[in-house]
Amino acid sequence: MTLLHQLKTFCVLVEEGSFTRAAEKLYLSQPSVSQHISTLEKEYDVSLFNRRGRRLSLTPEGNALYTLALDVLKRSEAIPARFREMQAMRYGRLDLGVSTYVGTSVIPPFVAAFRSIHPDVAMTLQTGNDPDIHKMLRQGEIEIAILEGNARTFNDKDLKTFVIGQDDILLVAPADHPWRGGPGITPSKLNDEHLILYEKDCSLCPFIQEYLMEQRIDQHRGTFVNSRDVARALVKAGAGLAFINRGSVKEDLQSGNLVSIPMEGLSVKKLDIVCFYRQSTGLGFAGWAFRRILEKGQK
């Protein structure tokens, strides 16, 4: 016996004014109607009706419950229609969390595609560093997160992850660097160069650290930053060389402000663009629709 059924029985009884007529309208027995009312009165510790013979009238508490019950029943009847609207994407909300790079260079075409298909769904797009985005996802502030990094490092068992793209990692130098236009260099030559490196909260940090350790390159003399934009600006100013993903320097390479230096063993390093969400909470209708757009964009 659910509360909604009890409230519906109560409202019908008020409107019919008789246990017999209420039972007939609800296709219930009269004792069942009485049981519904008795349960409500015990639950809220109130009397709902004044009973004078066969006549029923509402107590003040009964009047209050009738007003509230009508609103509850009206809202409950709207639930199936609202879910149908959400399923048809005529209503809903999608909250995304992305890194700054993903927000500016990766996700805009996917968002545009989603908006063109589902214009009635509200969207939010929050940007932050990796720890911030993971925290937002854990706290339920976002439904889907998209970051760049190594997909193998996303080892939380509750995370459902899939790669939506990859980007090359390059060694970039100022336009007037002596290595410009050469056949490439061996990693050992980096020991004679000043490097722009990354703090631990930057997604490029694990890739660069791993590569430099493999090549036995000294990392202690570098200038450490937590932003690829800062690294790019420092390289353009002649402050050193930096490892950076192609998408972050595409325009600078095309304009000639920066040059890419071929480097042994670096071509195998790829920056994954990883989409993930929590399996324990799953995705809503809008989330699944957005995931399908992401997967379609991989092809």
N, C-alpha and C positions, 0 to 999 in steps of 0.2 A: 504494500500500500504506500504509494508515494505522496509526498506533500502536494504535488500538483493535482493529483487525483482528489485529494481531500479538499483542496481549495476550490476545485471545480464543483464538487458536490455541494460545498457550502454556498457558493454563489447561486447555483441552480435552486437550492432550497430557499434562499432569500427571495429569488425572483418568482418561484412557484408558490411560496407561502404554505406548502404542505409537504409532509414527508411522503405521502402517497404519490402525489403528482411528481415530485422530484425523482422518486424511485422509478416511476414509469418513463420519465424523460431520459433518465440515465441508463435504463435497462438494468437496474440493480434491484435487489430486494430491499424492502423497507428497513430490515435490521442492518443491512450494509450501510445504508445512508446514515442511520443513527450511529453506527460505529465510527464512520468518518468524522462526524461532528464531535462525538465524545473524545476521539483521539486528539482533535484540534484543541478542544477545551482543556484536556489534560496537559498537552504539550505547552500551552501558553498560560496555563493556570488562570483561566478566565471563564466566565459564562458568556456565551454568544447570543443566546435567545432568552427572551422572557416567554414562558409557556403558560397560557391561560386556556385550559381546555385544549381545543384543537387549534386555537389561534396562536400564531407565532409573531413576535416582534423582536427587533434587534436591540440588544443592550448597547451602550456607548462603545464597549469593546468590540461588539459585533459590527457596528457601523464602521469603526476604524479598520477592522480586518477586511470588510467588504470592499472598501475603497482600495486598500493595498492589494487584495487578491485579484481584483479586476485588472490592475496594472501588471501584476506578475503574469497572469494568464495571457494578457495581450502580448506581452514581450515574449513569452514562451512560444506562442503561436507564430511569432515572426522569425524564430530561429531557423526552421527549415528553409524558408525563403532566403534568409541572409546567407546560409551556407551554399545554396544554389547560386546566388549572386557571386560569391567568392569563387566557387568552382568554375563559373563562367567568366571569371575575371572582370566582373562589373563592379567589384568592390574588393578592398583588401589593402594590404600594406606590405612593403618589402624593405627591410633594413639591411644595408650592406656596410661592411667595414673593409677598407683597403689601405695599402701603403700609398704614400704620395706618388711614387712612380707609377703604380698600377692605376691610381686615380687619374693621372694626367696622360699616360701613354698607352694604357692597355684597355681599360674598361669602358671608355666613352662610346665606342661603336656598339658594344653589347648593351649598354644602357639605352642608347638611341633605338636599337632594334626592339628592345623590350617595350619602350614607351610607345613606339609606333603600333605595336600589336595590342598592348594593354594600357590604353591611356587613362583608364579609370582607377588604376592601382596607384596609391601613394608610394613614393620611394624616398628613402634617406640614404645618403652616401657619406659615411664618416671616414676621415683619413687619420692615420696615426702611425707610430712605429710598431714594430712587431709585438712587443709586450703589451702595448695598449690595445691592439686589435684582438689579441688572444684573451685579454681580460674582458673586453666588451662581449666577446662570444660566450665566455664562461658565465657572465652575469646576465645573459639574455638580452643585452642591449642591441645586438645585431643577430641576424639569422644566418647570413653567409659572410665568410671572410675570404679575401683574395690577397695573397702576399707572394712575393718572389723569394726564392731560396732553393734549397735542396729538398725535394719531396721525401727523401729517405729520412730526413730529420724530424718529420712530423709523426712522432711515434706515440702520441696519445691514443690509446685504444678506443676512446670515445669519438675520435675525429674520423669522419669520412672525407677522404681527400682524393682529388684527381687533378692531373696536370692539364692546363688549358693552353699552354704554350711554352716555348723556350727562347732564350736569348743568348747570344754569344758573349763571352767575356773577353775584352780586349785590353791590351796595354796601350795607353794613349800618351802622347807627348805633345809639347808645343809645336806649332807649325814650323819653327826654325831649328828644330832639334837636329843634331848631326846624323842621327839614325834614320832620318826621313828618307823614304824612297829606297832604302837598302833591302837586301835579301832576307833580312831577319837576323836576330841575335840569339846567342846562347844565354840561358838564364843567369849564368855566373856573372855576366857583365852588369847585372843589376846591383851587385855589391858596390859598384862605383857610382851609382846614381842615388839621388835622394828620392824616396818613394812617399807618395801620399797614400796612407793606409786607413783602415776603418775601425771604429770602436765596435765592441761586441754586439751592441744592439742594432747594428746595420746588417742587413741580410747578405751583403757581399762579404762580410768578414770571414765566415767559415771557409768560403771558396778560396779567398786570397791567402789566408793562413795556411790552409792545406797545401796549396800550390807552392808557396814559398818554403814551407818545411820540406816538401818533397825535393825541392831544388837546392836546399841548404842556403837559402838567402837570408842575410841578416835583416831582422825586422825592427831592431831596437832603435835605429836612427831615423825612423820614419816620422812624418807628421800625421797624427791620428785625427780623423774627423768622423762625424756621425751622419754625414750627408753627402750624397753623390753630387749634388749641385755645388757644394763647397769644394769637393775634390776636383770637379771639372773647372771651376773658376781658378783654383790654385794652379792647375796644370797650364791653363791658358795664360796665366801671369808669369809662368816660368819658374814656379816654386818646386817643381819636381814632376815625376811620372806617376801615373795612377792606373790601376786596374779598374775597369768599369764596364758595365754591360752596354752593348751596342745601342740599344734603344735610348739610353740616356744621353748619348753623344751623337746621335744620328745627324742632327742639323749642323753641329760643329764640324763633323767629318765632311759633310757635303759642301760646306762653305769654305773649308780649308783652315779654319781656326785651330783645329786639332788634327793630328795624324795618328793612324794606328800602326804600331810596330809589331811585325810578326815575331812570335816567340815560341820556341820549342815547347811542346807539351801543353800549351795553353788552349789549343783549339778543341780539346776534348772536354774542357770545362764549360758546362752549360748552366745557365740560371733558369730554374723552373719557375713558371708562373702557376701557383698552386691555389686551387679553390678548395675550401673545406667548411664543414659544418658539423654540429654535434649529432651523433646518431641517437643519443638518448632523447633528444627533443625533435629531431627530424626536421622536415621542411613543410611549410604550408603550401597552399595551391600556388601562390605567387612565387615562392621559392623554387618549387619544381619547374614552373614555367621558365624562370630565369636560368635554372640549371640546363634545361633543354637548349636554350639559346647559346649558352657557353659551349655545350658539347657540339652543337651544330657548327659553331665557329672554329672548332678544331679541325674540321674536315677540309 
